Amino acid sequence: MVGTHRQQRNGVTRRQFGGLLAAGALVAGSGWPLGVAAAPPVLRVRIGSDIGNLDPARIFQIENQTVATQIYNGLVKYDEASNALVPDLATSWEISGDGTVYSFALRSGVVWHKNYGPFTSDDVKFSFERVLDPQTGSSYAGQLASIKSVETPAPDRVVITLKEPNSGFLHKVSAFNQGWILSRKALGEIGEKAYALNPVGTGPFVFQVWTPGREVRLSANKDYFDGAPKVEELLFRVIKDETAAAIALENGEVDIFFGLQQPEVIQRLKGGGQVTVLDRDANHTINLILNTSIKPLGDVRVRQAISHAINRKALIDGFFKGTKTEASGFLTSSFQEFTNDVAAYPYDPQKAKALLKEAGVGPFTLDLVAPGANPYDKIVVPIASDLAAVGIDAKIKVLERGAYLQARNKGTVPTCVTGVVGAPDPDSPILSMFAKSSFPPGLNTSHYEGVEDLIAAARQAQGDAARKEVYGKIQAKVMGDAPIVPLYADRLYIAHTKGVSGFVQNSLFTMSAYPVVLAG
């Protein structure tokens, strides 16, 4: 259910809360009082933006995905440290000799939160077919497009037949986005619209209440199949300002600082010695997407000109102060299929002007669309300045996360700043950003369709060498056609108090609270 501001204030009485307000002791941007700390076993996590949708078919935004990580399971999941695929709701699986039939043995005794009954193979069938149903309008239908049928020969067995071999299929049914399994019964009773903020899963934490703009509360699932979590309650607090979040962490009002981005705050927390700061290369790059269906962006020379016009090194060295790294393409070097043997676009305003002249394009106006979250709403400023220097009048449009996703779903925005976070498998960002099956309402906002044959070949490639060759061709073709401008390779930072142990940072730009232990 949706909470209100009158609900719990973390154990503070109305009189105490009023006194704190009078003293001006509120964390800036969060609405939460300094000096009031929840006692263990409540784990408190800072998130930088509010949640908006926890439906796996429609989920978007790292805050939504991080909360959902605690609630749902997939057939398989990623080991937090190694990214290896390991069992989750499926205990084992078999793949046919021709690579088109996947038979999963499911865990027995798994139950849905809030008395929605036992988990069965029918829930798996329902979840995947719902993503594929055009009526759902899922952004992730393209990820499951290789599925021909989902059969349920027994409650503890599901058989998925593919249209053709897909060597990366297990990544599609891992515990993230379209891979999260939901209850047919729960969705039916709660309703499509209400379910978005009243989710029901099988995971280690149970969704309890959302107080808009302030917090999300989850409780420990005592019946979790891997054992109950080490904390009784999980509280996500919305603290938009990173300096305020750092103060809250140092003062012990939050235990984990998720979504740490600001270079100055990273340096402060590292230098203070009061907390632990972790960092890890991400699986994704951050990109400026160019809509090839809109003039003059349909001309490859215009897109290449934009690529040359943006001073990405200055962005990394100046704005990010070295906390991010340069990206030669849309994949990061963490992928074994990565290649830097692709077209390069060094900063060269004169070449950008020459390309625009060659294309017969004079000065024009271009909307730069970004979500209202740090750092995306800030990096568009230097990008707009760079484009102005070559005759492109960039109009900055920063949209609230929900409005941003709606605009992308319509497919009419000329540009957008985005990163496709997710599976450590190249097929995931490639399908999302460049496959025809992911045209809006999917995430292929560029409307690019230049690698359809190579995507099909990559699915069928067997062995590391064959996969690397085909994915190398995809990277080269995409970068030559320039439907995106890779701005930087992301690096993830997260911080926690000394009282937190057992925490493992992943590379998905989410976090799991399940293994965390809080000092008493």
C-alpha positions in Angstrom: 0.0 0.0 0.0 1.0 3.6 -0.4 1.9 5.4 2.8 1.4 9.0 3.8 3.6 11.5 5.5 1.7 10.8 8.7 3.0 7.3 8.9 6.1 6.2 10.8 8.8 8.7 11.5 11.3 6.1 12.5 10.2 6.0 16.0 10.3 9.7 16.7 7.3 11.1 18.5 5.4 14.1 17.1 6.7 16.3 19.8 10.3 15.2 19.2 9.9 15.6 15.5 8.5 19.1 16.0 11.5 20.0 18.2 13.9 18.8 15.6 12.2 20.8 12.9 12.4 23.9 15.1 16.1 23.3 15.6 16.6 23.1 11.8 18.1 19.7 12.0 16.8 18.2 8.8 19.0 16.6 6.3 18.9 18.8 3.2 16.8 17.3 0.4 15.6 14.3 2.4 13.1 15.5 5.0 14.9 13.3 7.6 16.2 14.5 11.0 19.8 14.5 11.8 20.8 12.7 15.0 17.9 10.3 14.9 19.3 6.8 14.1 17.3 3.6 13.8 18.7 0.8 15.9 19.7 -2.4 14.3 18.4 -4.6 12.9 17.0 -2.0 10.6 19.3 -1.5 7.5 18.9 2.1 6.1 20.0 2.7 2.5 20.2 6.1 0.8 18.7 6.3 -2.7 19.0 9.5 -4.8 15.5 9.5 -6.4 12.1 8.2 -5.5 10.7 5.0 -6.9 7.9 4.9 -9.5 7.3 1.4 -10.8 8.3 -2.0 -9.5 6.6 -4.1 -12.2 9.3 -6.2 -13.9 7.8 -5.7 -17.3 7.9 -1.9 -17.0 10.7 -1.2 -14.6 13.3 1.4 -15.3 15.7 3.5 -13.2 18.4 2.2 -10.8 16.4 3.1 -7.7 13.4 1.0 -8.8 15.7 -1.8 -9.9 17.6 -1.8 -6.5 14.4 -2.0 -4.5 13.1 -4.7 -6.8 16.3 -6.7 -6.3 15.3 -7.3 -2.7 11.7 -8.5 -3.6 12.0 -10.7 -6.7 13.9 -13.8 -7.9 14.7 -15.1 -11.4 15.2 -18.6 -12.7 19.0 -17.8 -12.3 20.9 -14.9 -10.9 24.4 -13.4 -11.0 26.9 -14.0 -8.2 27.4 -10.6 -6.8 31.2 -10.8 -6.8 32.0 -12.8 -10.0 28.9 -12.3 -12.2 28.7 -16.0 -12.7 25.2 -17.4 -13.4 24.0 -19.5 -10.5 20.7 -21.1 -9.5 17.9 -19.0 -8.1 14.3 -20.2 -8.5 15.6 -23.0 -10.8 17.9 -25.5 -9.1 19.2 -26.9 -12.4 18.6 -26.8 -16.1 19.3 -28.8 -19.2 19.8 -27.6 -22.8 19.0 -29.6 -25.8 21.7 -30.6 -28.2 20.6 -28.1 -30.8 20.5 -25.3 -28.2 16.8 -24.5 -28.6 15.1 -26.2 -25.6 15.8 -25.2 -22.0 14.3 -27.4 -19.3 14.4 -25.9 -15.8 13.8 -27.8 -12.5 12.2 -25.4 -10.1 12.6 -25.2 -6.3 9.9 -26.8 -4.3 8.4 -25.2 -1.2 8.9 -21.6 -2.4 6.0 -19.3 -1.4 4.9 -15.9 -2.5 4.9 -13.0 -0.1 1.6 -12.0 1.6 0.0 -15.4 1.4 -0.4 -15.5 -2.3 0.4 -19.2 -2.3 3.1 -21.5 -3.7 5.4 -20.5 -6.6 4.9 -22.8 -9.6 5.9 -23.1 -13.2 2.7 -21.3 -14.2 4.1 -18.1 -12.7 7.2 -18.4 -14.9 5.0 -18.9 -18.0 2.8 -16.0 -17.0 5.7 -13.6 -16.3 7.5 -14.2 -19.6 4.4 -14.3 -21.8 3.3 -11.0 -20.2 6.5 -9.3 -21.2 6.1 -10.6 -24.7 2.5 -9.5 -25.0 2.3 -6.3 -27.1 -0.6 -5.1 -24.9 1.8 -4.9 -21.9 4.0 -2.4 -23.7 7.1 -3.8 -22.1 10.5 -2.1 -22.8 12.1 -5.5 -22.5 10.0 -7.5 -25.0 13.1 -7.6 -27.3 15.1 -9.3 -24.6 12.7 -12.3 -24.7 11.9 -12.2 -28.5 13.8 -15.5 -29.1 11.2 -17.4 -27.1 8.9 -19.6 -29.2 6.9 -21.2 -26.4 6.8 -21.7 -22.6 5.4 -25.0 -21.4 4.6 -26.2 -17.9 4.6 -30.1 -17.8 4.7 -30.0 -14.0 4.4 -27.4 -11.2 8.1 -27.8 -10.6 9.3 -27.9 -14.2 9.2 -25.3 -17.0 10.4 -25.9 -20.6 11.2 -22.9 -22.8 11.6 -23.5 -26.6 13.5 -20.9 -28.6 12.9 -20.0 -32.3 16.7 -20.5 -32.9 19.7 -21.2 -30.7 20.7 -18.3 -28.4 24.0 -18.9 -26.6 23.2 -16.0 -24.2 19.7 -17.0 -23.3 20.3 -17.7 -19.6 21.1 -14.0 -19.2 17.6 -13.2 -20.4 16.0 -15.1 -17.6 18.4 -14.0 -14.9 17.1 -12.0 -11.9 17.0 -8.5 -13.5 14.2 -6.6 -15.3 12.3 -9.0 -17.6 13.9 -12.0 -15.8 12.2 -11.3 -12.5 9.2 -13.6 -11.9 5.9 -12.4 -10.5 2.8 -14.1 -9.3 -0.1 -14.6 -11.7 -2.5 -14.6 -8.7 -1.1 -11.5 -7.1 -1.2 -9.4 -10.3 -4.7 -10.6 -11.0 -6.0 -9.6 -7.6 -4.1 -6.4 -7.1 -4.6 -5.1 -10.7 -2.1 -3.9 -13.4 -2.0 -0.3 -12.3 -1.9 -0.8 -8.5 0.7 -3.6 -8.7 3.4 -1.1 -9.9 3.8 0.1 -6.3 2.4 -3.0 -4.5 4.7 -5.7 -5.7 4.7 -9.3 -4.5 7.7 -11.5 -4.9 9.5 -14.6 -3.5 12.7 -12.7 -2.5 14.4 -12.1 0.9 12.4 -8.9 1.6 8.7 -8.2 1.5 7.4 -4.8 0.3 5.5 -3.0 3.1 4.9 0.7 2.4 6.0 3.5 0.2 5.9 7.1 1.5 6.2 9.2 -1.6 9.3 11.4 -1.7 10.6 10.0 1.6 11.0 6.3 2.0 10.3 2.7 1.0 10.0 0.1 3.8 10.5 -3.6 3.4 10.5 -6.4 6.0 12.5 -9.6 6.2 11.0 -12.6 4.6 11.2 -15.2 7.4 10.2 -17.9 4.9 12.9 -17.1 2.3 14.1 -20.3 0.7 17.8 -19.5 1.3 17.2 -18.5 4.9 15.9 -15.3 6.5 17.9 -12.1 6.1 20.2 -10.9 8.9 18.2 -7.7 9.4 14.6 -7.3 10.4 13.7 -4.4 8.2 15.1 -2.6 5.2 14.5 1.1 4.8 15.3 3.0 1.6 15.5 6.8 2.3 15.3 9.3 -0.5 18.1 11.9 0.0 18.6 13.7 -3.3 21.5 15.9 -2.4 24.8 13.9 -2.2 26.4 16.2 0.3 23.4 15.8 2.6 23.6 12.0 2.1 27.3 12.0 3.0 26.6 13.9 6.2 23.8 11.4 7.0 26.2 8.5 6.4 29.0 10.0 8.6 26.5 10.7 11.3 25.1 7.2 11.3 21.6 8.1 10.0 22.0 5.8 7.0 24.1 2.7 6.8 24.7 2.5 3.0 25.1 5.3 0.5 23.8 3.9 -2.8 24.3 5.8 -6.1 27.4 7.8 -5.1 28.3 9.9 -8.1 29.7 13.3 -7.2 33.5 13.4 -7.4 33.8 15.9 -4.5 31.7 13.7 -2.3 33.6 10.6 -3.2 36.9 12.4 -2.3 35.4 13.6 1.0 34.2 10.2 2.1 37.5 8.5 1.1 39.6 11.1 2.9 37.5 11.2 6.1 38.3 7.7 7.1 35.0 7.3 8.9 33.3 5.1 6.3 34.2 2.5 3.7 34.1 3.5 0.1 33.9 0.7 -2.6 34.3 1.1 -6.3 34.0 -1.2 -9.3 33.8 -1.0 -13.0 30.3 -1.1 -14.3 28.9 -3.2 -17.1 27.7 -0.2 -19.0 28.6 3.0 -20.7 26.7 6.3 -20.6 25.7 7.4 -24.1 24.0 10.2 -26.0 21.4 8.5 -28.2 20.7 10.1 -31.6 17.3 9.4 -33.2 18.1 8.4 -36.7 14.4 8.7 -37.8 14.5 12.5 -37.3 16.1 14.9 -39.6 18.9 15.9 -39.9 20.1 13.0 -37.6 19.2 10.5 -40.3 22.4 11.5 -42.1 25.4 9.6 -40.8 27.6 12.5 -41.4 25.6 14.7 -39.0 25.8 12.0 -36.3 29.6 11.6 -36.9 29.9 15.4 -36.6 28.1 15.4 -33.2 30.5 12.6 -32.1 33.5 14.8 -33.1 32.0 17.9 -31.5 31.8 16.6 -27.9 34.9 16.9 -25.8 34.5 13.7 -23.8 38.0 13.8 -22.3 37.2 17.3 -20.8 34.0 15.9 -19.4 35.8 13.0 -17.7 38.8 15.1 -16.4 36.9 18.2 -15.6 33.4 17.3 -14.5 34.1 13.8 -13.2 37.7 14.5 -12.0 38.8 11.1 -13.3 36.1 9.0 -11.5 34.9 7.8 -14.9 36.9 6.5 -17.9 36.9 7.1 -21.6 34.7 4.8 -23.8 35.8 3.8 -27.3 32.4 2.1 -27.9 29.2 1.2 -26.2 30.6 -1.9 -24.5 33.1 -1.6 -21.6 36.4 -3.5 -21.5 34.9 -5.8 -18.8 33.2 -7.8 -21.6 35.4 -10.5 -23.1 33.8 -9.7 -26.4 34.9 -6.1 -26.2 37.0 -4.6 -29.1 38.5 -1.1 -29.6 39.0 -1.8 -33.3 36.1 0.5 -34.2 35.7 4.0 -35.7 37.1 6.6 -33.3 35.8 10.1 -32.9 38.4 12.3 -31.2 37.4 15.8 -30.2 37.7 17.8 -33.4 35.3 20.8 -33.8 36.8 21.7 -37.3 36.1 18.2 -38.6 32.6 18.3 -37.1 32.0 21.6 -39.0 33.4 20.0 -42.2 31.1 17.0 -41.9 28.0 19.2 -41.4 29.0 21.3 -44.4 29.5 18.1 -46.5 26.0 17.0 -45.4 24.6 20.3 -46.5 23.3 21.1 -43.0 23.5 24.6 -41.7 22.9 25.7 -38.1 20.0 23.8 -36.5 18.3 23.3 -33.1 18.5 20.0 -31.2 16.8 19.0 -28.0 19.1 17.4 -25.4 16.9 15.2 -23.3 18.1 13.9 -19.9 16.5 12.4 -16.8 16.4 14.7 -13.7 19.1 12.8 -11.8 22.7 13.4 -11.0 24.9 13.4 -13.1 22.8 13.2 -16.3 21.0 16.5 -15.7 24.4 18.2 -15.3 26.6 16.8 -18.1 24.2 18.0 -20.7 25.4 21.6 -20.0 29.0 21.1 -21.3 27.7 18.9 -24.1 25.3 21.8 -25.2 28.3 24.2 -25.1 30.4 21.9 -27.3 27.6 21.5 -29.8 27.0 25.3 -29.9 30.6 25.7 -31.0 29.9 23.9 -34.2 26.6 25.5 -35.0 24.1 23.3 -33.2 21.8 25.1 -30.9 21.2 22.5 -28.2 18.1 23.0 -26.0 18.5 21.3 -22.7 15.3 19.4 -21.6 15.6 17.7 -18.2 12.6 15.5 -17.4 11.5 13.8 -14.2 12.2 10.1 -14.4 8.7 9.0 -15.2 8.2 11.7 -17.9 11.6 10.8 -19.3 10.7 7.1 -19.8 7.3 8.1 -21.3 9.1 10.4 -23.8 11.4 7.5 -24.7 8.5 5.1 -25.0 6.9 7.4 -27.6 10.0 7.3 -29.6 9.8 10.9 -30.7 12.7 12.5 -28.7 15.6 13.5 -31.0 18.2 12.6 -28.4 18.5 11.2 -24.8 21.3 10.6 -22.3 21.1 7.0 -21.0 23.0 3.9 -19.9 21.6 0.4 -20.3 22.5 -1.2 -17.0 22.1 -5.0 -16.7 23.5 -8.3 -17.6 27.2 -8.8 -18.1 26.4 -10.2 -21.6 26.8 -8.1 -24.7 23.5 -9.2 -26.1 21.7 -7.3 -23.4 22.8 -3.7 -24.3 22.9 -4.6 -28.0 19.3 -5.8 -28.1 18.1 -2.9 -26.0 19.8 -0.2 -28.0 20.1 -1.5 -31.5 17.6 -4.3 -32.3 14.5 -3.6 -34.3 12.5 -5.7 -31.7 13.4 -3.0 -29.2 11.9 -0.1 -31.1 9.8 2.2 -28.8 8.2 1.4 -26.5 11.4 -0.5 -26.2 14.7 1.2 -25.5 16.0 1.5 -29.1 15.3 5.2 -29.1 17.7 5.7 -32.0 15.5 3.6 -34.3 18.7 2.0 -35.5 18.4 -1.3 -37.4 21.8 -1.7 -39.0 22.9 -4.9 -37.3 19.9 -7.2 -37.5 21.8 -9.9 -39.4 24.8 -9.8 -37.0 22.5 -10.0 -34.0 21.0 -13.2 -35.4 24.5 -14.5 -36.1 25.7 -13.7 -32.6 22.9 -15.7 -31.0 23.9 -18.8 -32.8 27.7 -18.4 -32.4 29.1 -21.2 -30.4 32.4 -20.8 -28.4 34.2 -17.8 -27.2 36.2 -17.1 -30.4 33.1 -17.2 -32.6 31.2 -14.9 -30.2 34.0 -12.5 -30.0 34.3 -12.3 -33.8 30.6 -11.6 -34.4 30.3 -9.1 -31.5 33.4 -7.4 -32.8 31.6 -6.9 -36.1 28.5 -5.5 -34.4 30.6 -3.0 -32.4 32.5 -1.9 -35.6 29.2 -1.4 -37.6 27.4 0.5 -34.9 30.3 2.8 -34.2 30.7 3.5 -37.9 27.0 4.3 -38.3 27.2 6.4 -35.0 23.6 6.2 -33.7 25.0 6.8 -30.3 27.9 8.8 -28.8 29.6 6.9 -26.0 30.2 9.6 -23.4 32.1 7.6 -20.8 32.5 4.1 -19.3 30.8 4.2 -15.9 32.5 3.3 -12.6 30.3 2.6 -9.6 30.9 3.9 -6.1 29.0 3.0 -3.0 29.9 3.7 0.7 28.8 2.2 4.0 29.5 2.6 7.7 32.0 0.5 9.6 29.0 -1.2 11.2 28.1 -2.9 7.9 29.7 -6.3 7.1 29.0 -9.0 4.5 28.1 -6.4 1.8 29.3 -7.2 -1.7 29.3 -4.6 -4.5 28.0 -5.8 -7.8 28.5 -4.4 -11.3 24.8 -4.1 -12.2 24.3 -0.7 -10.6 22.0 -2.2 -8.0 22.7 -3.7 -4.6 21.6 -6.6 -2.5 20.8 -6.2 1.2 20.4 -9.9 1.8 23.9 -10.8 3.0 24.4 -7.7 5.1 25.0 -7.9 8.8 24.8 -4.9 11.1 26.9 -4.6 14.2 24.8 -4.5 17.3 
